[in-house]
Amino acid sequence: MLCVVTGAAGFIGSHLVEELLRRGHTVRGIDSFVPYYPVEVKQRNRAGAAQHPHYTFFPIDLRTDPLDEAIRDADVVFHLAAMPGLVASWTQMDLYTACNVTATQRLLEAVKSHCPRLSRFIYASTSSVYGLYANGDESLPTRPVSPYGVTKLAGEHLCHAYEEAIRLPLVVLRYFSVYGPRQRPDMGYHRFIRALLQDEEITITGDGKQVRGNTFVSDAVEATIRAVDAVPGETFNVGGGETASVWDIISRIETIVGRKARTRMAPARPGDQRYTGADTSKIRRHLGWEPRVGLEEGLKRQIEWQRQETIPAPSTSPPSTHPPTEDSRRLR
């Protein structure tokens, strides 16, 4: 099977590439190295697959570059590329619209022209499309409360438009709080673990009682691959089944690391979800998928990975609105 993975050097995308290769598929990866976080992190993410004989990497930008060579004759497209993050989406709407909507539309147009044998188009969405309380099954109303969530929902709608217009064999996955090795350095669990390992202060936004459903990255990858066998037109929640508040997560990390956290409080972030907990009955029923890694074990694996990694702290400045430099495009 010839698979295309967008966002191939990212957190989930790099794990997906490696697992597809392990299963014997031919893979083309696409990533533009938009500097939302340090480019060297993404370089390390993709190092494991870089020399594989059945892997070709395309350092191109879905917003602007020709896509025909990268996606031509694909059997499956896994569209994971997106501009992530909640806070910056309030001030960088043009960037989020370009990366999450325009890029998706350009990819869909390329698929229409160059993928005559496409069997599935897997669109990676997010629990953020549900809004403040994402607690239930796929029938929950979609009421995003952040510009990020709005752009991801717009991407879903675009995909459904192409499903209707060209019979795109679409499957939508809504990920719930994915964590584990290679998690982005701006994400909460990464920041908490880094602070505890380095005996630094942790900033808690809001009251710390926000609750998240937790999905270990290997479980998210397994669900993503199984989606290839889903009936086109379906949407599935992907969640690990265990929920925990911010304070609970910090307590668990304290126990594993063996150090007490030092915390400070900060105002709640606008658009932050209050409670997320995926009802995954549908994906279990349709695809036989079950999460395998529990929260305690998953945190231990992420902590062990972060002990061994030197990850630069994320910048406090907003992400660049510009495409990557030519130097970053040449990184192979």
C-alpha positions as CSV (number, residue, x, y, z in Angstrom):
1,M,0.0,0.0,0.0
2,L,1.3,3.4,-0.9
3,C,0.6,5.8,1.9
4,V,1.1,9.6,2.1
5,V,1.4,11.1,5.6
6,T,1.2,14.9,6.0
7,G,2.8,16.3,9.1
8,A,5.3,13.4,8.9
9,A,7.9,15.0,11.1
10,G,5.5,15.9,13.8
11,F,4.5,14.2,17.1
12,I,1.9,11.7,15.9
13,G,2.9,11.8,12.2
14,S,6.4,10.5,12.9
15,H,5.1,7.6,14.9
16,L,2.6,6.8,12.2
17,V,5.3,6.8,9.5
18,E,7.4,4.4,11.5
19,E,4.5,2.0,12.2
20,L,3.4,2.0,8.5
21,L,6.9,1.2,7.4
22,R,7.2,-1.5,10.1
23,R,4.0,-3.1,8.6
24,G,5.6,-3.2,5.2
25,H,4.0,-0.3,3.4
26,T,5.6,2.3,1.1
27,V,5.4,5.7,2.7
28,R,5.8,9.3,1.5
29,G,6.1,11.9,4.2
30,I,5.3,15.6,3.8
31,D,6.3,18.3,6.3
32,S,7.2,22.0,5.9
33,F,9.0,22.6,9.2
34,V,6.9,25.6,10.1
35,P,8.8,26.9,13.2
36,Y,6.0,26.6,15.7
37,Y,8.5,24.9,17.8
38,P,12.3,24.2,17.2
39,V,13.0,22.6,13.9
40,E,15.6,20.4,15.4
41,V,12.9,18.6,17.4
42,K,11.2,17.6,14.1
43,Q,14.6,16.6,12.7
44,R,15.0,14.1,15.5
45,N,11.4,12.9,15.2
46,R,12.0,11.8,11.6
47,A,15.5,10.4,12.1
48,G,14.2,6.8,12.7
49,A,12.5,6.6,9.3
50,A,14.9,8.7,7.3
51,Q,17.1,5.9,5.8
52,H,14.3,3.4,5.3
53,P,14.3,2.1,1.7
54,H,10.5,2.4,1.4
55,Y,10.3,6.0,2.7
56,T,10.6,9.2,0.7
57,F,10.4,12.5,2.5
58,F,9.2,15.7,0.8
59,P,10.0,19.0,2.7
60,I,7.3,20.9,1.1
61,D,4.6,23.4,2.2
62,L,0.9,22.3,1.6
63,R,0.0,26.0,1.4
64,T,2.2,27.0,-1.5
65,D,4.2,24.2,-3.1
66,P,3.3,21.8,-6.0
67,L,2.0,18.5,-4.5
68,D,1.6,16.2,-7.4
69,E,4.9,14.4,-7.1
70,A,4.4,13.8,-3.3
71,I,0.8,12.4,-3.6
72,R,0.7,10.9,-7.0
73,D,-1.1,7.5,-7.1
74,A,-1.4,7.2,-3.4
75,D,-3.7,4.5,-2.0
76,V,-4.2,6.2,1.3
77,V,-3.6,9.8,2.5
78,F,-3.3,10.4,6.2
79,H,-3.7,14.2,6.6
80,L,-2.2,15.0,10.0
81,A,-0.5,18.3,9.1
82,A,-2.0,21.3,10.9
83,M,-1.1,24.4,12.9
84,P,-1.7,23.3,16.5
85,G,-2.0,25.2,19.7
86,L,-4.7,27.2,21.4
87,V,-3.2,30.5,22.6
88,A,-1.6,31.6,19.3
89,S,-4.7,31.0,17.3
90,W,-6.3,34.1,18.8
91,T,-3.6,36.4,17.4
92,Q,-2.5,34.4,14.3
93,M,-5.8,33.6,12.6
94,D,-4.3,34.1,9.1
95,L,-1.7,31.5,9.8
96,Y,-4.1,29.0,11.3
97,T,-6.5,29.5,8.4
98,A,-3.7,29.0,5.9
99,C,-2.3,25.9,7.5
100,N,-5.6,24.2,8.6
101,V,-8.0,25.3,5.8
102,T,-6.2,26.5,2.7
103,A,-3.6,23.7,3.0
104,T,-6.3,21.1,3.3
105,Q,-8.2,22.5,0.3
106,R,-5.0,22.4,-1.8
107,L,-4.3,18.8,-0.7
108,L,-7.8,17.8,-1.6
109,E,-7.5,19.4,-5.1
110,A,-4.2,17.5,-5.6
111,V,-5.8,14.2,-4.6
112,K,-8.7,14.8,-7.0
113,S,-6.2,15.2,-9.9
114,H,-3.5,12.7,-9.0
115,C,-4.9,9.9,-6.9
116,P,-7.3,7.8,-9.1
117,R,-7.0,4.7,-7.0
118,L,-7.3,6.4,-3.6
119,S,-9.1,4.0,-1.1
120,R,-9.1,6.3,2.0
121,F,-8.5,9.9,2.9
122,I,-8.0,10.0,6.7
123,Y,-8.5,13.5,8.2
124,A,-7.0,14.0,11.7
125,S,-9.3,16.3,13.6
126,T,-9.5,17.1,17.3
127,S,-11.8,17.1,20.3
128,S,-11.6,20.9,20.2
129,V,-14.3,20.9,17.5
130,Y,-16.8,20.0,20.3
131,G,-16.1,23.1,22.4
132,L,-16.0,23.7,26.1
133,Y,-17.3,20.2,27.1
134,A,-16.2,17.4,24.8
135,N,-17.8,14.6,26.8
136,G,-19.7,12.1,24.8
137,D,-19.9,10.4,21.4
138,E,-19.7,11.7,17.9
139,S,-23.2,13.0,18.0
140,L,-22.2,15.9,20.3
141,P,-22.8,19.3,18.8
142,T,-19.7,20.9,17.3
143,R,-19.3,24.3,19.0
144,P,-15.6,25.2,19.1
145,V,-14.6,27.9,21.5
146,S,-11.2,28.7,20.0
147,P,-10.0,29.9,16.6
148,Y,-7.9,26.7,16.4
149,G,-11.0,24.5,16.9
150,V,-12.9,26.6,14.3
151,T,-10.2,26.0,11.7
152,K,-10.1,22.3,12.4
153,L,-13.8,22.0,12.0
154,A,-13.7,24.0,8.8
155,G,-11.2,21.4,7.6
156,E,-13.7,18.7,8.4
157,H,-16.4,20.5,6.4
158,L,-14.1,21.0,3.4
159,C,-13.3,17.3,3.4
160,H,-17.1,16.5,3.5
161,A,-17.6,18.9,0.6
162,Y,-15.1,16.9,-1.5
163,E,-16.7,13.7,-0.3
164,E,-20.0,14.9,-1.8
165,A,-18.4,16.4,-4.9
166,I,-15.9,13.7,-6.0
167,R,-16.9,10.8,-3.7
168,L,-13.8,11.3,-1.6
169,P,-13.4,8.1,0.6
170,L,-13.2,10.2,3.8
171,V,-12.8,9.1,7.4
172,V,-12.5,11.7,10.1
173,L,-10.7,11.0,13.4
174,R,-11.1,13.3,16.4
175,Y,-8.1,12.9,18.7
176,F,-8.5,13.5,22.4
177,S,-5.3,14.8,24.2
178,V,-2.6,12.6,22.8
179,Y,0.6,12.3,24.8
180,G,3.8,10.2,24.9
181,P,7.3,10.3,23.5
182,R,7.9,13.1,21.0
183,Q,5.0,15.2,22.4
184,R,5.4,18.8,21.3
185,P,7.4,20.9,23.8
186,D,4.5,23.4,24.2
187,M,2.0,20.8,25.3
188,G,1.0,20.6,29.0
189,Y,2.3,17.2,29.9
190,H,5.7,17.9,28.3
191,R,5.9,21.2,30.1
192,F,5.0,19.6,33.5
193,I,7.5,16.8,33.1
194,R,10.3,19.1,31.9
195,A,9.7,21.4,34.9
196,L,9.8,18.6,37.4
197,L,12.8,17.0,35.9
198,Q,14.7,20.3,36.0
199,D,13.2,21.5,39.3
200,E,11.5,24.5,37.7
201,E,8.2,26.2,38.5
202,I,5.1,25.0,36.8
203,T,2.5,27.5,35.6
204,I,-1.1,26.4,36.1
205,T,-3.6,28.3,34.1
206,G,-7.1,28.6,35.5
207,D,-7.9,26.6,38.6
208,G,-6.2,23.4,37.5
209,K,-9.4,21.5,37.6
210,Q,-9.7,21.2,33.8
211,V,-10.2,17.5,32.9
212,R,-8.7,15.8,29.9
213,G,-9.2,12.4,28.3
214,N,-5.8,10.9,27.6
215,T,-4.7,8.9,24.6
216,F,-1.2,7.4,24.4
217,V,0.4,8.0,21.0
218,S,0.7,4.4,20.0
219,D,-3.0,3.9,20.6
220,A,-3.7,7.0,18.4
221,V,-1.5,5.5,15.7
222,E,-3.3,2.1,15.8
223,A,-6.7,3.8,15.5
224,T,-5.4,5.9,12.6
225,I,-4.2,2.8,10.7
226,R,-7.4,0.9,11.4
227,A,-9.4,3.8,10.0
228,V,-8.2,2.6,6.5
229,D,-10.7,-0.2,6.9
230,A,-13.6,2.0,8.1
231,V,-16.6,2.7,5.9
232,P,-16.1,6.0,4.1
233,G,-18.1,8.9,5.5
234,E,-17.6,7.9,9.1
235,T,-16.3,10.0,12.0
236,F,-14.7,8.5,15.1
237,N,-13.6,9.7,18.5
238,V,-10.1,8.5,19.4
239,G,-9.5,8.5,23.2
240,G,-7.7,6.4,25.7
241,G,-10.6,6.1,28.2
242,E,-8.9,7.6,31.3
243,T,-9.6,11.1,32.3
244,A,-7.6,13.2,34.8
245,S,-7.4,16.8,35.9
246,V,-4.3,19.0,35.7
247,W,-3.7,18.5,39.4
248,D,-4.1,14.8,39.1
249,I,-1.6,14.6,36.3
250,I,1.0,16.7,38.2
251,S,0.5,14.5,41.2
252,R,1.2,11.4,39.1
253,I,4.3,12.9,37.6
254,E,5.5,13.9,41.1
255,T,5.2,10.3,42.2
256,I,7.1,8.9,39.2
257,V,9.8,11.5,39.2
258,G,10.2,11.6,42.9
259,R,10.0,15.3,43.3
260,K,7.4,17.8,44.6
261,A,6.2,20.3,42.1
262,R,6.5,24.1,42.6
263,T,3.6,25.8,41.0
264,R,2.2,29.2,40.3
265,M,-1.2,30.2,39.2
266,A,-2.1,32.2,36.1
267,P,-5.4,33.3,34.5
268,A,-7.3,30.8,32.4
269,R,-6.6,30.7,28.7
270,P,-9.4,31.9,26.5
271,G,-11.0,29.0,24.6
272,D,-9.5,26.3,27.0
273,Q,-11.8,23.3,27.2
274,R,-13.2,22.5,30.6
275,Y,-13.8,18.8,30.2
276,T,-12.9,16.3,27.5
277,G,-13.7,12.6,27.7
278,A,-14.2,10.5,24.6
279,D,-17.0,8.0,24.2
280,T,-15.2,5.5,21.9
281,S,-18.0,3.0,21.6
282,K,-18.3,3.6,17.9
283,I,-14.6,2.9,16.9
284,R,-14.5,-0.1,19.2
285,R,-17.7,-1.5,17.5
286,H,-16.8,-0.7,13.9
287,L,-13.0,-1.3,13.9
288,G,-12.3,-3.5,17.0
289,W,-9.9,-0.8,18.3
290,E,-9.1,-0.8,22.0
291,P,-6.6,1.5,23.8
292,R,-3.7,-0.6,25.2
293,V,-1.6,1.8,27.2
294,G,-2.9,3.1,30.5
295,L,-2.3,6.6,31.8
296,E,0.2,5.5,34.5
297,E,2.3,3.5,32.0
298,G,2.1,6.1,29.4
299,L,3.3,8.9,31.7
300,K,6.3,6.6,32.7
301,R,7.2,6.1,29.0
302,Q,7.0,9.9,28.3
303,I,9.0,10.7,31.4
304,E,11.7,8.2,30.5
305,W,11.9,9.7,27.0
306,Q,12.2,13.2,28.3
307,R,14.9,12.2,30.7
308,Q,17.0,11.1,27.7
309,E,16.1,14.1,25.4
310,T,17.4,17.6,25.5
311,I,14.4,19.5,24.2
312,P,14.6,23.3,24.0
313,A,11.8,25.1,25.8
314,P,9.1,26.5,23.4
315,S,9.4,30.2,22.4
316,T,7.1,32.6,24.2
317,S,6.7,34.6,20.9
318,P,3.9,33.7,18.5
319,P,4.8,31.4,15.6
320,S,6.0,32.9,12.3
321,T,3.5,33.5,9.6
322,H,6.1,32.8,6.9
323,P,6.8,29.5,5.2
324,P,10.0,27.8,6.2
325,T,13.3,29.0,4.8
326,E,15.0,27.3,1.9
327,D,17.6,25.9,4.3
328,S,14.8,24.1,6.3
329,R,13.2,22.8,3.0
330,R,16.5,21.1,2.1
331,L,16.7,19.1,5.4
332,R,16.6,15.5,4.4
